[in-house]
């Protein structure tokens, strides 16, 4: 199976730890995870309020600083694809709430290789099966 890609923002756990004034280590992981959860809930609320479409997935950076997978918030329906170069060259207008989050909690926008598709599209639930199926997820 060919690789599947997503363009969007990755949640940066180290940035969350820094904002919470915590050392990024096992001892503080539960509090940092709480920050991740809060970010996902914030995006979910704002997405519904603004009628934007985002999806969450687990992905790998293409130029890894680490081998760890990251949680990526997509830029919308058009931010998924099988053609890496085409996706890299696409530009997206990200909503203000994503740009604001990026200043403190996110990395990107960038293209990532999808590892697992975890979350249905949160603003257009009827489209999730179509998108997931077109990317090879069942």
DRENPA-3360 file (N, C-alpha, C; in nm, 2 decimals, always signed):
BEGIN
1 = XXXXXXXX = +0.08/-0.12/+0.00/+0.00/+0.00/+0.00/+0.09/+0.12/+0.00 ~ +0.05/+0.22/-0.08/+0.13/+0.35/-0.08/+0.10/+0.43/+0.04 ~ +0.19/+0.52/+0.06/+0.18/+0.61/+0.18/+0.07/+0.71/+0.16 ~ +0.01/+0.75/+0.27/-0.10/+0.85/+0.28/-0.04/+0.96/+0.36 ~ -0.08/+1.08/+0.32/-0.02/+1.20/+0.38/-0.13/+1.30/+0.42 ~ -0.10/+1.38/+0.52/-0.19/+1.49/+0.57/-0.11/+1.61/+0.59 ~ -0.17/+1.73/+0.55/-0.10/+1.86/+0.58/-0.18/+1.92/+0.69 ~ -0.11/+1.97/+0.79/-0.17/+2.03/+0.90/-0.07/+2.06/+1.01;
9 = XXXXXXXX = -0.12/+2.08/+1.13/-0.04/+2.11/+1.25/-0.02/+1.99/+1.34 ~ +0.10/+1.97/+1.39/+0.13/+1.86/+1.49/+0.12/+1.92/+1.63 ~ +0.06/+1.85/+1.72/+0.06/+1.90/+1.86/+0.20/+1.87/+1.92 ~ +0.26/+1.97/+1.97/+0.39/+1.96/+2.03/+0.39/+1.95/+2.18 ~ +0.41/+1.83/+2.23/+0.40/+1.80/+2.37/+0.50/+1.88/+2.45 ~ +0.62/+1.91/+2.40/+0.72/+1.98/+2.47/+0.68/+2.13/+2.48 ~ +0.61/+2.18/+2.38/+0.56/+2.32/+2.39/+0.45/+2.33/+2.50 ~ +0.37/+2.23/+2.50/+0.26/+2.23/+2.61/+0.33/+2.22/+2.75;
17 = XXXXXXXX = +0.43/+2.14/+2.76/+0.50/+2.13/+2.89/+0.56/+2.27/+2.93 ~ +0.62/+2.34/+2.83/+0.68/+2.47/+2.85/+0.57/+2.57/+2.90 ~ +0.46/+2.57/+2.83/+0.35/+2.67/+2.87/+0.30/+2.64/+3.01 ~ +0.29/+2.51/+3.04/+0.25/+2.47/+3.18/+0.35/+2.48/+3.28 ~ +0.47/+2.52/+3.24/+0.59/+2.53/+3.33/+0.62/+2.40/+3.39 ~ +0.62/+2.29/+3.31/+0.65/+2.16/+3.36/+0.78/+2.11/+3.28 ~ +0.85/+2.02/+3.34/+0.96/+1.95/+3.27/+0.89/+1.84/+3.19 ~ +0.94/+1.83/+3.07/+0.88/+1.73/+2.98/+0.94/+1.59/+3.01;
25 = XXXXXXXX = +0.87/+1.52/+3.10/+0.92/+1.39/+3.15/+0.80/+1.30/+3.19 ~ +0.83/+1.17/+3.22/+0.73/+1.08/+3.26/+0.65/+1.12/+3.38 ~ +0.71/+1.19/+3.47/+0.64/+1.23/+3.59/+0.53/+1.33/+3.56 ~ +0.54/+1.41/+3.46/+0.44/+1.51/+3.42/+0.35/+1.47/+3.30 ~ +0.37/+1.35/+3.25/+0.30/+1.31/+3.13/+0.15/+1.32/+3.14 ~ +0.09/+1.29/+3.25/-0.06/+1.30/+3.27/-0.11/+1.44/+3.25 ~ -0.03/+1.54/+3.31/-0.07/+1.68/+3.30/-0.06/+1.73/+3.16 ~ +0.05/+1.68/+3.09/+0.07/+1.72/+2.95/-0.03/+1.66/+2.86;
33 = XXXXXXXX = -0.07/+1.54/+2.89/-0.18/+1.47/+2.81/-0.31/+1.55/+2.83 ~ -0.33/+1.60/+2.95/-0.45/+1.68/+2.97/-0.45/+1.81/+2.88 ~ -0.33/+1.87/+2.86/-0.32/+1.98/+2.77/-0.35/+1.94/+2.63 ~ -0.30/+1.82/+2.59/-0.33/+1.77/+2.45/-0.48/+1.76/+2.44 ~ -0.55/+1.70/+2.54/-0.69/+1.68/+2.53/-0.76/+1.81/+2.52 ~ -0.72/+1.91/+2.60/-0.78/+2.04/+2.60/-0.77/+2.11/+2.46 ~ -0.65/+2.09/+2.39/-0.64/+2.14/+2.26/-0.73/+2.08/+2.16 ~ -0.74/+1.95/+2.17/-0.83/+1.88/+2.08/-0.98/+1.92/+2.10;
41 = XXXXXXXX = -1.02/+1.93/+2.22/-1.15/+1.98/+2.25/-1.18/+2.12/+2.20 ~ -1.08/+2.21/+2.22/-1.09/+2.35/+2.17/-1.11/+2.35/+2.02 ~ -1.02/+2.27/+1.95/-1.04/+2.27/+1.80/-1.17/+2.21/+1.76 ~ -1.22/+2.11/+1.83/-1.35/+2.05/+1.81/-1.46/+2.16/+1.82 ~ -1.46/+2.23/+1.93/-1.56/+2.34/+1.96/-1.55/+2.45/+1.85 ~ -1.43/+2.50/+1.83/-1.41/+2.61/+1.73/-1.45/+2.56/+1.59 ~ -1.42/+2.44/+1.56/-1.45/+2.39/+1.43/-1.60/+2.39/+1.40 ~ -1.68/+2.34/+1.50/-1.82/+2.34/+1.49/-1.88/+2.48/+1.49;
49 = XXXXXXXX = -1.83/+2.57/+1.57/-1.88/+2.71/+1.58/-1.85/+2.78/+1.44 ~ -1.73/+2.76/+1.38/-1.70/+2.83/+1.26/-1.73/+2.75/+1.13 ~ -1.79/+2.63/+1.15/-1.82/+2.55/+1.04/-1.70/+2.51/+0.95 ~ -1.58/+2.49/+1.02/-1.46/+2.44/+0.96/-1.46/+2.29/+0.97 ~ -1.37/+2.23/+0.89/-1.36/+2.09/+0.89/-1.22/+2.05/+0.92 ~ -1.20/+1.98/+1.03/-1.07/+1.92/+1.07/-1.08/+1.78/+1.10 ~ -0.97/+1.71/+1.10/-0.97/+1.57/+1.14/-0.84/+1.55/+1.22 ~ -0.84/+1.46/+1.31/-0.72/+1.42/+1.39/-0.66/+1.29/+1.34;
57 = XXXXXXXX = -0.53/+1.28/+1.33/-0.48/+1.15/+1.29/-0.34/+1.14/+1.35 ~ -0.29/+1.02/+1.36/-0.15/+0.99/+1.41/-0.06/+0.99/+1.29 ~ +0.05/+1.06/+1.29/+0.13/+1.06/+1.17/+0.28/+1.07/+1.21 ~ +0.37/+1.06/+1.11/+0.51/+1.07/+1.14/+0.56/+1.19/+1.06 ~ +0.65/+1.27/+1.12/+0.71/+1.38/+1.04/+0.79/+1.32/+0.93 ~ +0.80/+1.39/+0.82/+0.88/+1.34/+0.70/+1.03/+1.36/+0.72 ~ +1.06/+1.46/+0.80/+1.20/+1.48/+0.84/+1.21/+1.47/+0.99 ~ +1.21/+1.35/+1.04/+1.20/+1.33/+1.18/+1.31/+1.39/+1.27;
65 = XXXXXXXX = +1.27/+1.46/+1.37/+1.37/+1.50/+1.47/+1.36/+1.39/+1.58 ~ +1.26/+1.31/+1.57/+1.24/+1.20/+1.66/+1.16/+1.09/+1.58 ~ +1.17/+0.97/+1.63/+1.10/+0.86/+1.56/+0.95/+0.85/+1.61 ~ +0.92/+0.93/+1.71/+0.78/+0.93/+1.76/+0.68/+0.98/+1.67 ~ +0.56/+0.92/+1.67/+0.45/+0.97/+1.60/+0.39/+1.09/+1.67 ~ +0.32/+1.17/+1.59/+0.26/+1.29/+1.65/+0.11/+1.29/+1.62 ~ +0.03/+1.36/+1.69/-0.11/+1.39/+1.66/-0.12/+1.51/+1.57 ~ -0.18/+1.49/+1.45/-0.19/+1.60/+1.36/-0.33/+1.65/+1.34;
73 = XXXXXXXX = -0.35/+1.78/+1.34/-0.48/+1.84/+1.31/-0.48/+1.88/+1.17 ~ -0.57/+1.82/+1.09/-0.57/+1.84/+0.94/-0.61/+1.99/+0.91 ~ -0.58/+2.03/+0.79/-0.62/+2.16/+0.75/-0.76/+2.16/+0.68 ~ -0.82/+2.04/+0.67/-0.95/+2.03/+0.61/-0.95/+1.91/+0.51 ~ -1.06/+1.90/+0.44/-1.08/+1.78/+0.35/-0.97/+1.78/+0.24 ~ -0.92/+1.89/+0.19/-0.82/+1.89/+0.09/-0.68/+1.87/+0.14 ~ -0.67/+1.85/+0.27/-0.53/+1.84/+0.32/-0.49/+1.69/+0.33 ~ -0.56/+1.60/+0.27/-0.52/+1.46/+0.27/-0.49/+1.42/+0.13;
81 = XXXXXXXX = -0.39/+1.33/+0.11/-0.36/+1.29/-0.03/-0.26/+1.18/-0.03 ~ -0.24/+1.12/-0.15/-0.15/+1.02/-0.18/-0.02/+1.07/-0.25 ~ -0.03/+1.19/-0.31/+0.08/+1.25/-0.38/+0.15/+1.35/-0.29 ~ +0.27/+1.31/-0.24/+0.34/+1.40/-0.14/+0.37/+1.53/-0.20 ~ +0.43/+1.54/-0.32/+0.47/+1.67/-0.38/+0.35/+1.76/-0.40 ~ +0.24/+1.70/-0.45/+0.12/+1.79/-0.47/+0.07/+1.85/-0.34 ~ +0.07/+1.77/-0.23/+0.03/+1.81/-0.10/+0.12/+1.92/-0.04 ~ +0.25/+1.90/-0.06/+0.35/+2.00/-0.01/+0.33/+2.13/-0.08;
89 = XXXXXXXX = +0.29/+2.13/-0.21/+0.27/+2.25/-0.28/+0.14/+2.32/-0.26 ~ +0.04/+2.25/-0.20/-0.09/+2.31/-0.18/-0.08/+2.41/-0.06 ~ -0.14/+2.52/-0.08/-0.15/+2.62/+0.03/-0.29/+2.62/+0.08 ~ -0.30/+2.64/+0.21/-0.43/+2.64/+0.28/-0.44/+2.77/+0.36 ~ -0.56/+2.82/+0.38/-0.59/+2.93/+0.47/-0.64/+2.87/+0.60 ~ -0.55/+2.87/+0.70/-0.59/+2.82/+0.83/-0.67/+2.92/+0.91 ~ -0.77/+2.87/+0.98/-0.85/+2.97/+1.06/-0.77/+3.03/+1.17 ~ -0.81/+3.14/+1.22/-0.73/+3.22/+1.32/-0.71/+3.14/+1.45;
97 = XXXXXXXX = -0.81/+3.05/+1.49/-0.78/+2.98/+1.61/-0.67/+2.88/+1.60 ~ -0.65/+2.82/+1.47/-0.54/+2.73/+1.45/-0.40/+2.81/+1.45 ~ -0.40/+2.92/+1.39/-0.28/+3.01/+1.39/-0.24/+3.05/+1.53 ~ -0.34/+3.09/+1.61/-0.32/+3.12/+1.75/-0.26/+3.01/+1.83 ~ -0.32/+2.89/+1.81/-0.27/+2.77/+1.88/-0.13/+2.74/+1.84 ~ -0.10/+2.76/+1.71/+0.04/+2.72/+1.66/+0.14/+2.80/+1.73 ~ +0.11/+2.93/+1.77/+0.21/+3.01/+1.84/+0.27/+2.95/+1.97 ~ +0.18/+2.87/+2.04/+0.22/+2.82/+2.17/+0.22/+2.67/+2.18;
105 = XXXXXXXX = +0.14/+2.60/+2.10/+0.13/+2.45/+2.12/+0.15/+2.36/+2.00 ~ +0.16/+2.42/+1.88/+0.17/+2.34/+1.76/+0.29/+2.36/+1.68 ~ +0.32/+2.26/+1.59/+0.43/+2.27/+1.49/+0.37/+2.27/+1.36 ~ +0.41/+2.35/+1.27/+0.36/+2.34/+1.13/+0.31/+2.48/+1.08 ~ +0.24/+2.48/+0.98/+0.18/+2.36/+0.91/+0.29/+2.29/+0.83 ~ +0.27/+2.16/+0.81/+0.37/+2.07/+0.74/+0.29/+1.95/+0.69 ~ +0.36/+1.87/+0.61/+0.31/+1.75/+0.56/+0.36/+1.63/+0.64 ~ +0.28/+1.54/+0.68/+0.31/+1.42/+0.76/+0.26/+1.30/+0.70;
113 = XXXXXXXX = +0.33/+1.18/+0.72/+0.29/+1.05/+0.67/+0.19/+0.99/+0.77 ~ +0.07/+0.96/+0.73/-0.03/+0.91/+0.82/+0.00/+0.77/+0.87 ~ -0.01/+0.75/+1.00/+0.02/+0.62/+1.06/-0.12/+0.55/+1.09 ~ -0.21/+0.63/+1.15/-0.34/+0.58/+1.18/-0.44/+0.69/+1.18 ~ -0.56/+0.66/+1.12/-0.66/+0.76/+1.11/-0.75/+0.74/+1.23 ~ -0.75/+0.83/+1.33/-0.81/+0.81/+1.46/-0.95/+0.87/+1.48 ~ -0.97/+0.98/+1.41/-1.09/+1.06/+1.44/-1.17/+1.09/+1.31 ~ -1.30/+1.07/+1.32/-1.38/+1.11/+1.20/-1.37/+1.26/+1.18;
121 = XXXXXXXX = -1.41/+1.30/+1.06/-1.41/+1.44/+1.04/-1.52/+1.50/+1.13 ~ -1.48/+1.61/+1.20/-1.56/+1.65/+1.31/-1.66/+1.75/+1.27 ~ -1.65/+1.81/+1.15/-1.76/+1.91/+1.11/-1.85/+1.85/+1.00 ~ -1.80/+1.75/+0.93/-1.88/+1.69/+0.83/-1.89/+1.54/+0.85 ~ -1.96/+1.50/+0.95/-1.96/+1.36/+0.99/-2.00/+1.26/+0.87 ~ -2.09/+1.30/+0.79/-2.13/+1.22/+0.68/-2.02/+1.19/+0.58 ~ -1.92/+1.28/+0.57/-1.81/+1.26/+0.47/-1.70/+1.18/+0.52 ~ -1.70/+1.14/+0.65/-1.58/+1.07/+0.71/-1.56/+0.93/+0.64;
129 = XXXXXXXX = -1.66/+0.86/+0.61/-1.64/+0.73/+0.55/-1.59/+0.74/+0.41 ~ -1.63/+0.84/+0.34/-1.59/+0.86/+0.20/-1.44/+0.90/+0.20 ~ -1.40/+0.99/+0.29/-1.26/+1.03/+0.29/-1.17/+0.92/+0.34 ~ -1.21/+0.85/+0.45/-1.14/+0.74/+0.51/-1.12/+0.63/+0.40 ~ -1.23/+0.60/+0.33/-1.22/+0.49/+0.23/-1.13/+0.53/+0.12 ~ -1.14/+0.66/+0.07/-1.05/+0.70/-0.04/-0.91/+0.69/+0.00 ~ -0.87/+0.70/+0.13/-0.73/+0.69/+0.17/-0.70/+0.55/+0.21 ~ -0.79/+0.46/+0.19/-0.75/+0.32/+0.22/-0.78/+0.27/+0.36;
137 = XX = -0.85/+0.35/+0.44/-0.89/+0.31/+0.58/-1.03/+0.25/+0.57 ~ -1.05/+0.15/+0.64/-1.18/+0.08/+0.65/-1.22/+0.06/+0.79;
% end
